[in-house]
Amino acid sequence: MRTLFFAPALAILVLEGCSGPQETQPTEPPKPAESWQEIKEDAVAFVRMHPGAAQKNAYVTWKHYVSDLTGEKIWRHGQDKLSPEAIQALEQLTASADKDLIASDGLYACRYRENMPQYRINFRKNNKSYEIISVSDCLNAAPYNIIVDGQSFVQMSGATGKALSDALHAIGSSISIGDSEGMIMLSNPVTVEGYSRFGTSSPTAWYHQKFREDASFSEQVTGMENAAGTLGLPEIACNQSKSPDCSDVSGRYTLKLGDNFEFKIPLKYTSGSVQTTLPPQSAMEDLAAAIKLPVVQAWEKMIAAPVELTWNPESNCKMIQGIAKHFDLPDNISCSTWTLKSQDKPTAIYYPGLKALWIESGHDLKPYFEQLRNLQPKNKRLSYTHYQQPASEMNLFIRLDNRPLAFVTKNGKTTIE
C-alpha cells in the first residue's frame, strides 16, 4: 500500500488562508480648480493711433487678476504674467499721471500736424478715471493732456511719456515714444475728435501766477501797468533742447498802450525766478505821454495793424548827441529809443532825449504831413512849406512841437537841410 504525503502543501494553504484582509490607504478628495477673475476696473489700456491709417494702430492692455481660491493678485499682458520689474514700471506709469499737472482749458500739442500719431492711456485709480492723450512727436511725446474725472490738466515735463516707455520696454514691446526735441507752445489748443470736456483755466494763467510770485518782477510790471497800459496773460514756450523736462520756460507779455500800440516783454523763467530787462517806469510814462501827441497820432493814423514797440536802452549816442545841439539840448541827454514798427508801413523811432520822432525815409510821407497838419489847431497850423517831401537819402525828425528837421547823411557826414 502506498503512502501519500500532502502535509507541506496543506500547511501552505492554511497559512495563506489565514492572512486576513489587506489595509487600504484613504484617498484625498480632488482639489477644486483654481480660477483667476479679471479685475476690470484695474486695467490699464494704451493705444497708439494713426488717424487715417488704422492698420498702423497699436494696442497694449495690462490686466489685473485675482485668484478665487487664495485671493492672490497678478498682472498679465496677454497670457504672460508680469515680472516684478514690469509691475513696478506699470505702477510708475499710473503714478506719473499725477505729476507736474497744470490746470488746462484744452488740448495742447508739440509740432502738431494733420494725421500725426496720437498716444492715449486710460485707467482708473483711487476711484477716479484718467484719460490721457498726447498729440506730439517731441521728446517723450510731451506735452500730455490729462483728464481726471472730467477735469483737464496739461503736463509739460513728459513724465508720463518716460514712464510709458519704461512700462512698454518691461513687457518687451517695441513701440517707441517721441524722442525728438522740440518747442512746446502754450498758445492755441488743438482739436481732437472725441475730446470736448475742458476746463476754463488757461495754463498761461498758472504761469502768470508763478511769475508774479517773483517780487522784483511783479513790482516792475505793476509800475509799468500803472504808467502805461494793460498787461494780459503771457505766451509760454518750452525749448526741450534747453530744458528737457520744461522746468525752465520762456514767456512773453504784451503790454497794450492805447488802441494800437503793443510792447512785448520777453522773459526767462529759471529755477523759480524771472529774468528779464524792463524799461524804467519813467521811460514808460514818457512813452505813454508821447503817443498821445499829434506827431505820433498822425503816424498812427496811417497804419491799419497794431504797432509793435521795441525799447533800446542805449542806441547811437554819438549821433543823438550830435543832433541834440540843433535842438538846443545838452549833449548828456538819454540815448534810449523806442522803435515803432507796423507791417508794410514806414518805421518810426521815438527819441525821448530829443523829444522827436524819426520817420523812415524812402516812403511817400505826404499822407503823414496831411494828417499832422489836420491835427493842429487852426490858428497854429504850419504851412505846407514846413513839410516838403524829403529826398530818399534824408533822415526826417519831427519834433514834438510839430516842426520837421531834415538831415542828409553822405559819406558819414550829416548836414541839416
C-alpha positions in Angstrom: 0.0 0.0 0.0 1.4 3.4 -1.0 1.5 6.2 1.5 1.0 9.8 0.2 2.4 12.9 2.0 0.3 16.1 1.5 1.2 17.9 4.7 3.5 20.6 3.4 1.1 21.8 0.8 -1.7 21.8 3.3 0.3 23.9 5.6 0.9 26.4 2.9 -2.7 26.6 2.1 -3.7 27.1 5.7 -1.2 29.9 6.1 -2.4 31.7 3.1 -6.0 31.3 4.1 -5.3 32.9 7.5 -3.5 36.1 6.3 -6.7 38.3 6.7 -7.9 41.3 4.6 -5.3 43.9 3.2 -5.3 47.5 4.6 -6.3 50.3 2.1 -4.9 53.9 2.2 -7.6 56.7 2.4 -7.8 58.8 -0.8 -8.0 62.7 -0.6 -10.9 64.4 -2.4 -9.8 66.2 -5.7 -8.8 69.8 -5.2 -11.1 72.4 -6.9 -9.6 74.0 -10.0 -8.1 77.5 -9.3 -9.8 80.2 -11.3 -8.5 83.7 -12.0 -11.0 86.5 -12.2 -10.2 89.8 -14.1 -10.4 93.0 -12.0 -11.7 95.0 -14.9 -11.7 98.4 -13.1 -7.9 98.0 -12.6 -7.0 97.5 -16.3 -4.6 99.9 -18.0 -5.2 100.4 -21.7 -2.8 102.1 -24.1 -3.2 102.8 -27.8 -1.0 104.5 -30.4 -3.4 105.7 -33.0 -2.7 106.8 -36.6 -5.7 108.8 -37.8 -6.4 107.8 -41.4 -4.2 104.7 -41.1 -5.9 102.3 -38.8 -3.6 99.4 -39.9 -0.7 101.2 -38.1 -2.6 101.4 -34.8 -1.0 99.5 -31.8 -2.8 98.3 -28.7 -1.4 97.2 -25.3 -3.5 96.3 -22.3 -2.3 95.4 -18.8 -5.0 93.3 -16.9 -5.2 92.6 -13.2 -6.5 89.2 -12.0 -7.4 87.8 -8.6 -7.5 84.1 -7.5 -10.9 82.9 -6.3 -9.1 80.4 -4.0 -6.3 82.4 -2.4 -7.1 86.0 -3.1 -3.6 86.4 -4.7 -3.4 89.1 -7.4 -1.3 89.0 -10.5 -0.9 91.3 -13.5 -0.8 90.0 -17.1 -0.1 91.3 -20.5 -1.9 88.8 -22.8 -1.2 85.4 -21.3 2.1 86.4 -19.8 2.4 87.1 -16.1 4.2 90.4 -15.4 7.6 90.3 -13.8 8.2 92.3 -10.6 10.1 94.8 -12.7 7.2 95.1 -15.2 4.7 95.6 -12.3 6.8 98.3 -10.8 7.1 100.1 -14.2 3.3 99.9 -14.6 2.8 101.4 -11.2 5.2 104.2 -12.0 3.1 104.8 -15.2 -0.1 105.3 -13.3 1.7 107.4 -10.7 3.2 109.7 -13.3 -0.3 110.9 -14.3 -0.4 112.9 -11.1 2.9 114.7 -11.6 3.6 118.3 -12.7 -0.1 119.0 -13.5 -1.1 122.5 -14.6 -4.8 123.3 -14.9 -5.8 123.5 -18.5 -8.6 124.6 -20.9 -8.0 122.3 -23.8 -5.6 120.0 -25.6 -2.0 121.2 -26.3 0.5 119.7 -28.7 4.1 119.9 -29.9 4.8 120.2 -33.7 1.1 119.5 -34.4 0.2 118.4 -37.9 -2.7 116.6 -39.5 -2.8 112.8 -39.3 0.1 112.6 -36.8 0.2 109.7 -34.2 -1.7 110.1 -31.0 -0.9 108.3 -27.7 -3.9 107.5 -25.4 -3.9 105.9 -22.0 -7.0 105.0 -19.9 -7.2 103.6 -16.4 -8.9 104.1 -13.0 -7.1 104.9 -9.8 -8.4 105.9 -6.3 -11.9 105.7 -7.7 -11.1 108.3 -10.4 -11.0 107.9 -14.1 -7.9 109.0 -16.0 -7.9 109.8 -19.7 -4.5 110.8 -21.2 -3.8 112.0 -24.7 -0.7 113.2 -26.4 -0.6 114.7 -29.9 3.1 115.1 -30.2 6.2 113.7 -31.8 8.6 115.7 -29.5 10.7 114.4 -26.6 8.7 111.8 -24.6 5.7 112.8 -26.7 5.2 115.8 -24.3 3.0 117.6 -23.5 0.4 115.2 -22.1 -3.2 116.2 -21.7 -4.6 114.5 -18.6 -8.3 114.5 -17.9 -9.1 113.3 -14.3 -12.8 112.8 -13.8 -13.5 115.3 -16.5 -11.1 118.0 -15.1 -8.4 118.9 -17.6 -4.7 119.3 -16.9 -1.6 119.6 -19.1 1.8 118.1 -18.2 4.7 119.8 -19.8 7.5 117.7 -18.2 6.9 114.5 -20.2 6.9 112.4 -17.0 4.1 110.2 -18.3 5.9 109.6 -21.6 9.1 108.5 -19.9 7.1 106.1 -17.6 5.1 104.8 -20.6 8.4 104.0 -22.5 9.7 102.1 -19.4 6.4 100.2 -19.0 6.4 99.1 -22.6 10.0 98.2 -22.6 9.4 96.0 -19.5 7.0 93.8 -21.4 9.2 93.5 -24.5 7.2 96.0 -26.6 9.0 97.7 -29.5 6.6 100.7 -29.6 8.7 103.9 -29.3 7.5 107.2 -27.9 8.6 110.5 -29.4 12.3 111.3 -28.9 12.9 114.4 -31.0 13.4 117.6 -29.0 11.0 120.3 -30.0 9.4 123.6 -28.9 6.2 123.3 -26.9 3.9 126.3 -27.2 1.0 127.1 -24.9 -0.8 129.4 -27.3 -3.7 127.7 -29.0 -5.3 124.4 -28.1 -5.7 121.8 -30.8 -8.9 120.0 -31.7 -9.0 116.2 -31.3 -12.2 114.3 -32.1 -13.9 112.9 -29.1 -12.5 115.3 -26.6 -14.7 118.2 -25.7 -14.7 118.3 -21.9 -12.4 121.1 -20.9 -12.0 123.4 -18.0 -11.8 127.2 -18.2 -8.4 127.8 -16.6 -5.7 128.5 -19.2 -2.2 127.1 -18.3 -0.8 130.5 -19.1 -2.7 131.8 -16.1 -0.8 129.3 -13.9 2.5 130.6 -15.2 1.3 134.2 -14.8 0.8 133.5 -11.1 4.2 131.9 -10.8 5.9 134.9 -12.5 4.1 137.3 -10.2 5.5 135.4 -7.2 8.8 136.9 -8.1 8.6 140.1 -6.0 11.0 142.1 -8.1 9.4 141.3 -11.4 5.9 141.9 -10.0 6.8 145.3 -8.7 8.3 146.3 -12.0 5.4 145.2 -14.2 2.9 146.7 -11.8 4.7 150.0 -12.2 4.6 149.7 -16.0 0.9 149.0 -15.9 0.2 152.0 -13.7 2.3 154.2 -16.0 1.3 153.0 -19.5 -1.3 150.3 -20.1 -2.8 146.9 -19.5 -0.8 143.6 -19.2 -2.6 140.5 -20.4 -1.6 136.8 -19.9 1.8 135.7 -21.2 2.6 133.5 -24.1 4.6 130.4 -22.9 7.2 128.3 -24.7 9.4 125.4 -23.6 12.5 124.6 -25.7 13.2 120.9 -24.9 16.8 121.2 -26.2 17.5 123.6 -23.3 15.1 122.2 -20.7 14.0 118.6 -21.4 11.6 118.5 -18.5 10.3 122.0 -19.2 11.2 123.2 -15.7 12.6 126.3 -17.4 10.4 128.2 -19.9 10.3 131.4 -21.9 7.5 133.8 -21.7 6.3 137.0 -23.4 3.8 139.5 -22.1 2.1 142.1 -24.3 1.6 145.5 -22.8 -1.1 147.4 -24.6 -0.9 151.2 -24.8 -3.9 152.9 -26.3 -5.7 151.2 -29.2 -2.8 150.2 -31.5 0.5 150.1 -29.5 1.9 146.9 -28.1 5.1 146.4 -26.1 6.4 142.9 -25.9 8.1 141.9 -22.6 10.3 138.8 -23.1 11.4 136.8 -20.0 13.1 133.6 -18.9 11.7 131.6 -16.0 14.5 129.6 -14.5 14.8 128.0 -11.0 11.6 129.6 -10.0 12.7 133.2 -10.7 12.1 135.6 -13.6 15.0 137.0 -15.7 14.1 140.0 -17.9 15.1 143.6 -18.7 12.4 146.2 -18.4 12.4 149.9 -19.2 12.3 152.1 -16.1 8.9 153.4 -15.1 9.9 156.9 -16.2 10.6 155.7 -19.7 7.1 154.1 -19.8 5.5 157.3 -18.6 7.3 159.3 -21.2 6.2 156.9 -24.0 2.6 156.9 -22.8 2.6 160.7 -23.0 4.4 160.8 -26.4 1.9 158.5 -28.2 -0.9 161.0 -27.4 0.9 163.8 -29.2 0.0 164.9 -32.8 3.3 163.8 -34.3 2.7 160.2 -33.2 -1.0 160.2 -33.7 -0.6 161.3 -37.3 1.8 158.4 -37.9 -0.6 156.0 -36.1 -3.5 157.1 -38.4 -1.6 155.9 -41.5 -1.4 152.3 -40.3 -4.0 149.6 -40.1 -2.3 147.0 -37.9 -1.0 147.2 -34.3 2.3 149.0 -33.7 4.9 146.9 -32.1 7.2 148.8 -29.7 10.8 147.9 -29.0 12.8 149.6 -26.3 16.5 150.1 -26.8 18.3 151.2 -23.6 21.3 152.6 -25.5 21.3 153.5 -29.2 23.8 155.5 -31.3 24.8 158.1 -28.6 27.2 159.9 -30.9 24.5 160.5 -33.5 21.9 161.5 -30.9 24.3 163.9 -29.1 25.3 165.4 -32.4 21.6 166.2 -33.2 20.9 167.5 -29.7 22.8 170.7 -30.3 20.4 171.5 -33.2 17.5 171.2 -30.8 19.2 173.4 -28.3 19.6 170.4 -25.9 22.6 169.4 -23.8 24.7 166.6 -25.1 24.2 164.4 -22.0 20.6 163.5 -22.9 19.2 160.0 -22.8 20.4 157.8 -25.7 17.5 155.3 -25.3 15.0 154.9 -28.1 11.6 153.4 -28.9 11.1 151.7 -32.3 7.5 151.9 -33.6 7.0 149.3 -36.3 4.0 148.2 -38.3 4.0 145.7 -41.2 4.4 147.2 -44.6 4.5 150.8 -43.2 7.4 153.2 -42.6 9.1 152.6 -39.3 9.3 155.4 -36.8 11.7 155.8 -33.9 10.9 158.0 -30.9 13.9 159.6 -29.2 13.0 160.5 -25.6 16.1 162.6 -25.2 15.5 164.6 -28.4 11.7 164.7 -27.9 11.5 164.0 -31.5 10.1 161.3 -33.9 12.2 159.9 -36.8 10.3 158.6 -39.8 12.0 156.1 -42.1 13.0 157.7 -45.4 12.1 156.4 -48.8 8.4 156.5 -48.4 5.7 158.8 -49.5 5.1 160.9 -46.4 2.6 163.3 -47.8 -0.3 161.4 -46.1 1.6 161.8 -42.8 2.1 165.5 -43.3 -1.6 166.0 -44.1 -2.6 164.1 -41.0 -0.2 166.1 -38.9 -1.4 169.4 -40.3 -5.1 168.5 -39.7 -4.4 167.6 -36.1 -3.1 171.1 -35.3 -5.4 173.8 -34.1 -6.4 176.0 -37.0 -4.7 179.1 -35.5 -1.4 177.2 -35.1 -1.2 175.2 -38.3 2.1 175.3 -40.1 2.1 175.9 -43.8 3.0 173.1 -46.2 6.3 174.7 -46.8 7.4 173.2 -43.5 6.5 169.7 -44.8 8.3 169.4 -48.1 8.7 165.8 -49.1 12.3 164.9 -48.2 14.7 163.1 -50.5 15.2 159.4 -50.0 18.6 159.9 -48.5 17.2 162.3 -45.9 16.5 161.5 -42.3 13.4 163.3 -41.2 13.0 164.2 -37.5 9.6 165.6 -36.4 10.0 167.5 -33.1 7.2 167.2 -30.6 6.4 170.8 -31.2 5.4 169.6 -34.7 8.3 171.2 -36.6 10.2 169.0 -39.0 14.0 168.9 -39.2 15.7 167.0 -42.1 19.2 165.7 -42.0 21.2 164.5 -45.0 23.9 161.9 -44.3 26.5 161.4 -47.1 29.9 159.8 -46.7 29.4 159.6 -43.0 28.8 163.3 -42.7 25.4 164.7 -41.6 24.1 168.2 -42.6 20.8 169.9 -42.0 18.6 170.8 -45.0 
